[in-house]
Amino acid sequence: MSTTGKVIRCRAAILWKPGAPFSIEEVEVAPPKAKEVRVKIVATGFCGTEMKMLKSKTLHHDRYPIIMGHEGAGIVESVGEGVSTVKTGDKVITLFLPQCGECASCLNSEDNFCKQLKQSETNLMSDGTSRFTCKGKLVYHFGNTSTFSEYTVINEISVAKADAFAPLEKVCLISCGFSTGFGAAINTAKVTPGSTCAVFGLGGVGMSAIMGCKAAGAARIIGVDINKDKFEKAKEVGATECINPQDYEKPIQEVLFEMTGDGVDFCFEVIGNPETVAAALASCHESHGVCVIVGLTIGDQLNISGHLFLSGRSLKGSIFGGWKSRKDVPKLVSDYMAKKFNLDPLITHTLNLDKINEAVEFMKTGKCIRCILLL
């Protein structure tokens, strides 16, 4: 029996207030309006961004209850009026970073920061309303996607069609974590063959950055993390060596300078810690070193000495690895299907949606690279 045009009742993980655990609830998901798509989510990753949001006392203010999740993949259930790029039955990747194709950023070949991303700051759809309700209450959207729900409604510009044979429980990582790290190396830093790289933070995005450095032909890739349990996995995906800052009495930038002679050519901060950003920049070669901030540093003030830039170092930001989301994600999925890269090492845990609070605990232990939630 067709659900097109009807309200769908399904399960979702709702956050009712800051600091609370997720609660599995029955929600009502309204049909898509014009230029919107209703998607049956099959799999979603639990990203470090969600962990930051859970810890934050300031983000989202009073926008609760909310359905989080942004690293997802699913199947189109129905489309609203005017949708032309996907149809019912298509496999799709959800995109926290839209691509409207019309703004100055979308029209710039070197830019991917679509201005429609700011719509997500309202935690509502483009018309200022929500497609979710629970127990008679409006439920807010998250990151243009809200993938912690069996069904979600997303703007057409925030979905990318995927290969019909793609395993959604794997390629959902292309929705955020893998693309963000891999692209930071390939697109943002433009890592060169034979270069020396350092990656600060060995979570899912950091591991993906290592994969990007390796794919670009880096000769030496140094993983940096205070959790030694991640070193074996980092070496599996391409790190040539790993170090723990806590093993040294001197600052990590001095350690890296001694290891490399002149500092690293490319450095990636994948933690979102202002102090680590400063250390990562200081670890770079003084004249041509490039440091890329990949970690989420919203609301943080950076305290960096101006003399670090005098000789030519550069510090760059990166969002979604520099990929143009709707254009490049289908290509990344095709590259995965062609075995150009392997996502399996990034997935350490797989749980059902109703175990989402266990996923939170796994992430806290530091033993989890990526946990995939199956819906």
Stockholm file with secondary structure:
# STOCKHOLM 1.0

chainA/1-375         MSTTGKVIRCRAAILWKPGAPFSIEEVEVAPPKAKEVRVKIVATGFCGTEMKMLKSKTLHHDRYPIIMGHEGAGIVESVGEGVSTVKTGDKVITLFLPQCGECASCLNSEDNFCKQLKQSETNLMSDGTSRFTCKGKLVYHFGNTSTFSEYTVINEISVAKADAFAPLEKVCLISCGFSTGFGAAINTAKVTPGSTCAVFGLGGVGMSAIMGCKAAGAARIIGVDINKDKFEKAKEVGATECINPQDYEKPIQEVLFEMTGDGVDFCFEVIGNPETVAAALASCHESHGVCVIVGLTIGDQLNISGHLFLSGRSLKGSIFGGWKSRKDVPKLVSDYMAKKFNLDPLITHTLNLDKINEAVEFMKTGKCIRCILLL
#=GR chainA/1-375 SS CCCTTSCEEEEEEEBCSTTCCCEEEEEEECCCCTTEEEEEEEEEEECHHHHHHHHCSSTTTTCCSBCCCCEEEEEEEEECTTCCSCCTTCEEEECSSCCCSCSHHHHSTTCCCCGGGGGGGGTSCTTSCCSEEETTEEEBCCTTTCCSBSEEEEEGGGEEECCTTCCHHHHGGGGTHHHHHHHIIIIIICCCTTCEEEEECCSHHHHHHHHHHHHTTCSEEEEECSCGGGHHHHHHHTCSEEECGGGCSSCHHHHHHHHHSSCBSEEEECSCCHHHHHHHHHTBCTTTCEEEECSCCTTCCCCCCTHHHHTTCEEEECSGGGCCHHHHHHHHHHHHHTTSSCCGGGCCEEEEGGGHHHHHHHHHHTCCSCEEEEC
#=GC SS_cons         CCCTTSCEEEEEEEBCSTTCCCEEEEEEECCCCTTEEEEEEEEEEECHHHHHHHHCSSTTTTCCSBCCCCEEEEEEEEECTTCCSCCTTCEEEECSSCCCSCSHHHHSTTCCCCGGGGGGGGTSCTTSCCSEEETTEEEBCCTTTCCSBSEEEEEGGGEEECCTTCCHHHHGGGGTHHHHHHHIIIIIICCCTTCEEEEECCSHHHHHHHHHHHHTTCSEEEEECSCGGGHHHHHHHTCSEEECGGGCSSCHHHHHHHHHSSCBSEEEECSCCHHHHHHHHHTBCTTTCEEEECSCCTTCCCCCCTHHHHTTCEEEECSGGGCCHHHHHHHHHHHHHTTSSCCGGGCCEEEEGGGHHHHHHHHHHTCCSCEEEEC
//
